[in-house]
Amino acid sequence: AGSEIRFELYRESMDMSRFAASDHEFALLNSLRAKYASKKIHAVVALFPAALDFLLRHADEVFPGVPIVFCGLDRSQLGDRSFPQRVSGALIKREFAPTLDLALHVHPLTERVYVVSGVSEFDLRLLQQAREEFRRYEQRIAFTYLTGSSLADTLARLKQLPPRSLVLFTTFFRDTEGKAFIPRDILSTISEVASAPVYGFVDGYLGRGLVGGSLYSVAMQGTEMAKMLKAALAE
């Protein structure tokens, strides 16, 4: 916004939560290669780990030499990987324990916490981090992880929670029946049926029935990523 340069923006959805097979990746690669063969692309933005991994494998085939800017990864997902010089990004800080601390402060008599998550690769990766952060609370609170059933069964369970319970919602891109979902839409449904307060971790979940939480801001990361994108284009 406000730039004297006219930008053309192209958005591509990999849809990996519904089509994660290797043949889908091959089809996507061929599609992008054909689509942008005659376009002069100056920068590519990768949202979340799957998009970055795809570009690291195939950028030379689709966008040779083009700067890549990524977001949606935390430091644990980054690991000890090293990137080519043309790759830069803005790391996000995901934490789950601060939301639980906040919820327990508001509801000090809580005895049970129900954690709701899907079973896509992304869902399970975040759920594993949450489990690790919640271990230090296990001597004082009983945790139930609602991840091994369909959405319908999960909703039925949430309707009949015992007193002194809380619900923590992480992400929900796919259930055990293979059905794909948009997490914010699922959160709205969960908030309507759950018989206990629902807390979350992302600011984009506000307005969907969420009580609150220690929320990380996708919008703030977008601002940081925009600075990196500007620097990449300047080079």
C-alpha beads as a LAMMPS data file, in Angstrom:
LAMMPS data file: protein, C-alpha beads

235 atoms
234 bonds

1 atom types
1 bond types

-500.0 500.0 xlo xhi
-500.0 500.0 ylo yhi
-500.0 500.0 zlo zhi

Masses

1 110.0

Atoms # bond

1 1 1 0.000 0.000 0.000
2 1 1 1.276 3.458 -0.878
3 1 1 4.025 2.146 -3.113
4 1 1 4.775 3.958 -6.361
5 1 1 5.434 0.564 -7.931
6 1 1 2.510 -1.445 -9.221
7 1 1 2.633 -5.010 -7.916
8 1 1 0.921 -8.035 -9.349
9 1 1 0.193 -10.592 -6.635
10 1 1 -0.530 -14.264 -7.320
11 1 1 -1.837 -16.602 -4.639
12 1 1 -1.519 -20.362 -4.846
13 1 1 -3.093 -22.788 -2.372
14 1 1 -1.181 -26.041 -1.949
15 1 1 -4.117 -27.550 -0.043
16 1 1 -1.785 -30.031 1.648
17 1 1 -4.191 -30.708 4.517
18 1 1 -6.497 -32.460 2.033
19 1 1 -4.039 -33.658 -0.624
20 1 1 -0.783 -34.720 1.003
21 1 1 0.211 -37.529 -1.358
22 1 1 3.405 -37.343 -3.398
23 1 1 1.465 -37.457 -6.682
24 1 1 -0.318 -34.253 -5.652
25 1 1 3.052 -32.558 -5.151
26 1 1 4.182 -33.690 -8.599
27 1 1 0.973 -32.356 -10.173
28 1 1 1.335 -29.077 -8.301
29 1 1 4.935 -28.722 -9.455
30 1 1 3.982 -29.237 -13.105
31 1 1 1.062 -26.829 -12.797
32 1 1 3.156 -24.033 -11.291
33 1 1 5.977 -24.586 -13.767
34 1 1 3.594 -24.229 -16.702
35 1 1 1.636 -21.350 -15.209
36 1 1 4.599 -19.099 -14.439
37 1 1 6.911 -20.079 -17.285
38 1 1 6.368 -16.744 -19.061
39 1 1 6.091 -14.575 -15.919
40 1 1 8.903 -12.569 -14.376
41 1 1 8.502 -13.271 -10.647
42 1 1 10.523 -11.087 -8.271
43 1 1 9.766 -12.749 -4.904
44 1 1 7.947 -15.792 -3.540
45 1 1 6.288 -15.912 -0.115
46 1 1 5.968 -19.273 1.670
47 1 1 3.239 -19.489 4.316
48 1 1 3.841 -22.275 6.859
49 1 1 6.308 -25.191 6.761
50 1 1 4.775 -27.243 3.939
51 1 1 5.043 -24.356 1.480
52 1 1 8.639 -23.626 2.465
53 1 1 9.635 -27.283 2.188
54 1 1 8.041 -27.453 -1.254
55 1 1 9.955 -24.387 -2.432
56 1 1 13.238 -25.616 -1.006
57 1 1 12.788 -28.806 -3.048
58 1 1 11.485 -27.278 -6.263
59 1 1 12.169 -23.517 -6.415
60 1 1 14.963 -23.961 -8.946
61 1 1 12.498 -25.693 -11.262
62 1 1 9.719 -23.101 -10.924
63 1 1 11.271 -19.851 -9.656
64 1 1 15.021 -20.097 -10.366
65 1 1 17.058 -17.480 -8.510
66 1 1 13.966 -15.763 -7.057
67 1 1 14.158 -14.612 -3.379
68 1 1 11.987 -16.617 -0.973
69 1 1 10.483 -15.114 2.190
70 1 1 8.760 -17.413 4.682
71 1 1 6.557 -17.109 7.757
72 1 1 4.502 -19.382 10.007
73 1 1 7.451 -21.377 11.386
74 1 1 8.705 -21.312 14.944
75 1 1 12.318 -21.967 15.909
76 1 1 11.693 -25.606 16.788
77 1 1 10.359 -26.243 13.278
78 1 1 13.347 -24.464 11.807
79 1 1 15.739 -26.792 13.627
80 1 1 19.372 -26.636 12.579
81 1 1 18.639 -26.332 8.878
82 1 1 20.664 -23.916 6.796
83 1 1 19.082 -22.088 3.865
84 1 1 20.399 -20.657 0.607
85 1 1 21.262 -16.975 0.717
86 1 1 18.100 -16.023 -1.158
87 1 1 15.874 -17.458 1.622
88 1 1 14.849 -15.329 4.616
89 1 1 11.901 -15.292 6.967
90 1 1 10.115 -14.135 10.095
91 1 1 9.855 -16.722 12.865
92 1 1 6.728 -16.964 14.969
93 1 1 6.816 -17.732 18.693
94 1 1 4.212 -20.346 19.544
95 1 1 3.604 -21.034 23.219
96 1 1 0.765 -22.978 24.814
97 1 1 1.534 -22.888 28.534
98 1 1 0.861 -19.128 28.931
99 1 1 -2.735 -19.630 27.745
100 1 1 -3.212 -22.420 30.287
101 1 1 -1.737 -20.202 33.010
102 1 1 -4.191 -17.461 32.091
103 1 1 -7.162 -19.844 32.011
104 1 1 -6.254 -21.318 35.401
105 1 1 -5.971 -17.826 36.861
106 1 1 -9.507 -17.059 35.684
107 1 1 -10.784 -20.518 36.681
108 1 1 -8.680 -21.510 39.732
109 1 1 -10.871 -24.504 40.627
110 1 1 -10.256 -26.244 37.291
111 1 1 -9.753 -30.003 37.587
112 1 1 -9.837 -31.165 33.967
113 1 1 -8.539 -29.758 30.685
114 1 1 -9.719 -31.062 27.310
115 1 1 -7.347 -30.350 24.415
116 1 1 -8.965 -30.367 20.962
117 1 1 -6.833 -30.952 17.870
118 1 1 -7.121 -32.401 14.390
119 1 1 -4.873 -35.120 12.986
120 1 1 -3.237 -33.481 9.971
121 1 1 0.560 -33.332 10.034
122 1 1 0.408 -29.666 11.048
123 1 1 -2.206 -30.367 13.754
124 1 1 -0.140 -33.140 15.305
125 1 1 3.075 -31.156 15.202
126 1 1 1.537 -28.359 17.252
127 1 1 -0.218 -30.819 19.522
128 1 1 3.097 -32.469 20.370
129 1 1 4.525 -29.121 21.428
130 1 1 1.446 -28.442 23.560
131 1 1 1.733 -31.849 25.248
132 1 1 5.336 -31.161 26.165
133 1 1 4.469 -27.781 27.660
134 1 1 1.530 -29.218 29.632
135 1 1 3.490 -32.026 31.302
136 1 1 4.443 -29.857 34.249
137 1 1 0.749 -29.369 35.062
138 1 1 -0.198 -33.049 35.030
139 1 1 0.177 -33.576 38.782
140 1 1 -2.535 -31.031 39.532
141 1 1 -4.841 -31.265 36.457
142 1 1 -6.210 -34.193 34.444
143 1 1 -5.626 -33.767 30.697
144 1 1 -7.736 -35.411 27.999
145 1 1 -6.599 -35.086 24.372
146 1 1 -9.566 -35.267 21.994
147 1 1 -7.708 -36.242 18.835
148 1 1 -8.514 -39.900 18.153
149 1 1 -12.074 -39.610 16.862
150 1 1 -14.215 -37.945 14.220
151 1 1 -15.398 -34.354 14.562
152 1 1 -18.921 -35.582 15.285
153 1 1 -17.699 -37.733 18.173
154 1 1 -15.557 -34.886 19.496
155 1 1 -18.514 -32.496 19.489
156 1 1 -20.675 -35.068 21.278
157 1 1 -18.007 -35.399 23.960
158 1 1 -17.702 -31.632 24.381
159 1 1 -21.430 -31.295 25.010
160 1 1 -21.197 -33.321 28.213
161 1 1 -18.053 -32.158 29.984
162 1 1 -18.002 -32.449 33.773
163 1 1 -17.939 -29.376 36.034
164 1 1 -14.640 -27.553 36.588
165 1 1 -13.460 -28.275 33.047
166 1 1 -11.754 -26.145 30.408
167 1 1 -11.304 -26.624 26.663
168 1 1 -8.073 -25.693 24.865
169 1 1 -8.273 -25.510 21.062
170 1 1 -5.087 -25.791 19.008
171 1 1 -5.751 -26.412 15.278
172 1 1 -8.130 -28.666 13.371
173 1 1 -7.425 -29.172 9.677
174 1 1 -8.478 -32.836 9.422
175 1 1 -10.264 -35.433 11.566
176 1 1 -9.763 -39.192 11.782
177 1 1 -12.292 -39.792 8.994
178 1 1 -10.118 -37.794 6.604
179 1 1 -12.513 -34.862 6.402
180 1 1 -10.827 -31.465 5.931
181 1 1 -11.823 -28.350 7.862
182 1 1 -10.950 -24.706 8.414
183 1 1 -9.911 -24.363 12.085
184 1 1 -11.697 -21.066 12.752
185 1 1 -14.974 -22.541 11.489
186 1 1 -14.546 -25.612 13.679
187 1 1 -13.814 -23.365 16.638
188 1 1 -17.148 -21.584 16.148
189 1 1 -18.943 -24.934 16.235
190 1 1 -16.989 -26.121 19.268
191 1 1 -17.705 -22.908 21.159
192 1 1 -21.425 -23.306 20.509
193 1 1 -21.671 -26.848 21.846
194 1 1 -18.972 -27.063 24.536
195 1 1 -20.233 -27.109 28.119
196 1 1 -17.007 -25.450 29.352
197 1 1 -15.087 -22.251 28.488
198 1 1 -12.928 -22.506 25.356
199 1 1 -9.447 -20.962 25.178
200 1 1 -7.049 -20.738 22.225
201 1 1 -3.679 -19.525 21.024
202 1 1 -4.145 -17.444 17.836
203 1 1 -5.507 -13.894 17.616
204 1 1 -7.422 -14.833 14.468
205 1 1 -9.637 -17.069 16.596
206 1 1 -11.140 -14.118 18.445
207 1 1 -14.767 -13.518 17.576
208 1 1 -15.355 -17.246 17.084
209 1 1 -16.581 -17.938 20.601
210 1 1 -13.142 -17.986 22.181
211 1 1 -12.920 -16.694 25.758
212 1 1 -9.330 -15.603 25.159
213 1 1 -5.776 -16.747 25.758
214 1 1 -2.170 -15.710 25.390
215 1 1 -2.558 -15.225 21.656
216 1 1 0.228 -14.984 19.132
217 1 1 -0.453 -12.471 16.403
218 1 1 -0.454 -13.525 12.771
219 1 1 -0.965 -9.888 11.794
220 1 1 2.182 -8.784 13.622
221 1 1 4.166 -11.486 11.883
222 1 1 2.781 -10.269 8.574
223 1 1 4.207 -6.828 9.322
224 1 1 7.630 -8.317 10.023
225 1 1 7.446 -10.451 6.900
226 1 1 6.553 -7.390 4.829
227 1 1 9.815 -5.749 5.917
228 1 1 11.768 -8.807 4.807
229 1 1 9.890 -8.939 1.533
230 1 1 10.767 -5.281 0.900
231 1 1 14.424 -6.047 1.607
232 1 1 14.346 -9.049 -0.735
233 1 1 12.852 -6.982 -3.529
234 1 1 15.435 -4.248 -2.975
235 1 1 18.210 -6.745 -3.603

Bonds

1 1 1 2
2 1 2 3
3 1 3 4
4 1 4 5
5 1 5 6
6 1 6 7
7 1 7 8
8 1 8 9
9 1 9 10
10 1 10 11
11 1 11 12
12 1 12 13
13 1 13 14
14 1 14 15
15 1 15 16
16 1 16 17
17 1 17 18
18 1 18 19
19 1 19 20
20 1 20 21
21 1 21 22
22 1 22 23
23 1 23 24
24 1 24 25
25 1 25 26
26 1 26 27
27 1 27 28
28 1 28 29
29 1 29 30
30 1 30 31
31 1 31 32
32 1 32 33
33 1 33 34
34 1 34 35
35 1 35 36
36 1 36 37
37 1 37 38
38 1 38 39
39 1 39 40
40 1 40 41
41 1 41 42
42 1 42 43
43 1 43 44
44 1 44 45
45 1 45 46
46 1 46 47
47 1 47 48
48 1 48 49
49 1 49 50
50 1 50 51
51 1 51 52
52 1 52 53
53 1 53 54
54 1 54 55
55 1 55 56
56 1 56 57
57 1 57 58
58 1 58 59
59 1 59 60
60 1 60 61
61 1 61 62
62 1 62 63
63 1 63 64
64 1 64 65
65 1 65 66
66 1 66 67
67 1 67 68
68 1 68 69
69 1 69 70
70 1 70 71
71 1 71 72
72 1 72 73
73 1 73 74
74 1 74 75
75 1 75 76
76 1 76 77
77 1 77 78
78 1 78 79
79 1 79 80
80 1 80 81
81 1 81 82
82 1 82 83
83 1 83 84
84 1 84 85
85 1 85 86
86 1 86 87
87 1 87 88
88 1 88 89
89 1 89 90
90 1 90 91
91 1 91 92
92 1 92 93
93 1 93 94
94 1 94 95
95 1 95 96
96 1 96 97
97 1 97 98
98 1 98 99
99 1 99 100
100 1 100 101
101 1 101 102
102 1 102 103
103 1 103 104
104 1 104 105
105 1 105 106
106 1 106 107
107 1 107 108
108 1 108 109
109 1 109 110
110 1 110 111
111 1 111 112
112 1 112 113
113 1 113 114
114 1 114 115
115 1 115 116
116 1 116 117
117 1 117 118
118 1 118 119
119 1 119 120
120 1 120 121
121 1 121 122
122 1 122 123
123 1 123 124
124 1 124 125
125 1 125 126
126 1 126 127
127 1 127 128
128 1 128 129
129 1 129 130
130 1 130 131
131 1 131 132
132 1 132 133
133 1 133 134
134 1 134 135
135 1 135 136
136 1 136 137
137 1 137 138
138 1 138 139
139 1 139 140
140 1 140 141
141 1 141 142
142 1 142 143
143 1 143 144
144 1 144 145
145 1 145 146
146 1 146 147
147 1 147 148
148 1 148 149
149 1 149 150
150 1 150 151
151 1 151 152
152 1 152 153
153 1 153 154
154 1 154 155
155 1 155 156
156 1 156 157
157 1 157 158
158 1 158 159
159 1 159 160
160 1 160 161
161 1 161 162
162 1 162 163
163 1 163 164
164 1 164 165
165 1 165 166
166 1 166 167
167 1 167 168
168 1 168 169
169 1 169 170
170 1 170 171
171 1 171 172
172 1 172 173
173 1 173 174
174 1 174 175
175 1 175 176
176 1 176 177
177 1 177 178
178 1 178 179
179 1 179 180
180 1 180 181
181 1 181 182
182 1 182 183
183 1 183 184
184 1 184 185
185 1 185 186
186 1 186 187
187 1 187 188
188 1 188 189
189 1 189 190
190 1 190 191
191 1 191 192
192 1 192 193
193 1 193 194
194 1 194 195
195 1 195 196
196 1 196 197
197 1 197 198
198 1 198 199
199 1 199 200
200 1 200 201
201 1 201 202
202 1 202 203
203 1 203 204
204 1 204 205
205 1 205 206
206 1 206 207
207 1 207 208
208 1 208 209
209 1 209 210
210 1 210 211
211 1 211 212
212 1 212 213
213 1 213 214
214 1 214 215
215 1 215 216
216 1 216 217
217 1 217 218
218 1 218 219
219 1 219 220
220 1 220 221
221 1 221 222
222 1 222 223
223 1 223 224
224 1 224 225
225 1 225 226
226 1 226 227
227 1 227 228
228 1 228 229
229 1 229 230
230 1 230 231
231 1 231 232
232 1 232 233
233 1 233 234
234 1 234 235
